[in-house]
Amino acid sequence: MSSAKKLPPQNPRHLRIAYISFFVIQSLDCFLFITLHPRLFKDQSVLSDPTQFFIRANAITLFPFILLVFSLRTHHVSSEIGKRVAIGFTLFHALGLGLLFWARVKGSWHLEPFWAAVGFHCAWFASGAVALMGY
């Protein structure tokens, strides 16, 4: 008699793609923020010494979250761990979208490209929200 090991369920494809694309793109973003790359900061005059420190510190503290989501991506969203990862992932992108629009309306947005950031955060938020709803 062979004992067949039951494989754990996989997350929905859209969530797996979201987790992987989030890891790749946000890791690149962290690198661009740490180096204060001109691709993101077209107007270099906004980069005072305290601002540079704040941007780099945020990139460094964001990377462990990116790595954690990527490391726990195999836990199905119906499991306790998978659900918490998906909630944190979705909340992060909801708050990110709120910050993007608030900064744009207030006129304090200095990064480029704005609409690419909005598009990715919308897609990642939607993917997490839909997975949490059971789709």
N, C-alpha and C positions, 0 to 999 in steps of 0.2 A: 504494500500500500504506500503510495507516495503522498507525502503531505504537501499540498499545494499552498504556497504562501500567498495570501491575498495582498495584492498591491494596494497601497493607499490611494484614494481618489486624487486625481489631478485637479488643480484649479482650472477654471474656465480659460480658454485660450486667450481671450482679451485681457484677462488679469495677468497671465504669464507674460504676455507681450508687454503689458504696462510695467510690470516689475523690472523686466530686463531693460527696456528702453529707458526707464527712470534711472536705473543704475548707470548705464552708459552715458546718457546725456547729462545727468546731474554730476557725475564724476568729472566730466569734461568742464562743466560749469564751475565746479570747485577749483579746478586747476586754473581756469581763466580768472576767477575771483582772486585766488592767492597771488597770481602774477600781475593782477590789475591790468589785464590785457586790453589793448586799445580797441579790440573788436567789441568789447562790452562797454568800454568807457571812451566814447568818442570825444567827450568834453573833459579833458584831463584836468581842467581848472577846478573841478569839484572835488578833487582828491587831496584834501589836506592830510597832514600826518595822522591826526586822530581818525579821520574817515578811512584812510588806508588800513589802519590797525583794525578798526571795526569790521571792515569788509573781509579782511583776511581771517579774523577770528571767527566770523560767522561761517566762512567756507570750511574752516578746520572743524568746527563743531557740527556742521551739517554732514560731513562725510561719514562719521560713524552711523548716523541714521540711515543714510543711503546703503551702507554696507550691511546694516542689520536687516533692512527690508529685503535686500538681495539674498542674504544668508538664510532667511526664514521663508523664502518664496515658495518652498515645496510643501509647506503646511497648508492643507486645504482650508479654504475660507469657512467651512462648516466646523472645523476644529476650534478649540479654545484659543490656541496660539495663532492659528491662521486668521481667525476673526479679529483678534487684537491687532495683528499686523495690518490687516485691511482697514480697520478703523483708523489707526494712526496714519496710514498712507493717505486715506481719503480726507481726513481732517487736515493734514499738512497741505494738501492741494487746495482745499476749500479756503483755508486761511491765506495761502499764497495768492489765490485769485483775488480775494478781498484786498490784500495789500497792493497788488498790482493796480487794481482799479482805483483804489483810494489815492495812491501816489500819482496816477495819471490825471485824475480829476483835480487834485491839489496842485498839479504842475511841478511836482518835485521828482518826476521820473527822468533819470539821466542815463539809463542803460539802453542798449540796442540789442537785438530787435524786440520791440514790445509785443507785437502780435504773435511772434513765434512762441514767446514765453506764455502768453495767454492760451494759445492753441494747445501746447503740450500740457499745461496744468489742467485745462478743461478736459482733455482726453483722459489724463490720469485720474482726475476726480471722478469722471463718469464711469470709468472702468471699475474703480473701487466701489462706488456707490451701487452700480448694477450687480457686482459680485456679492455685496452684502445683502442685496435684496433677493438673492438666490438665482440669479441668471448667469 
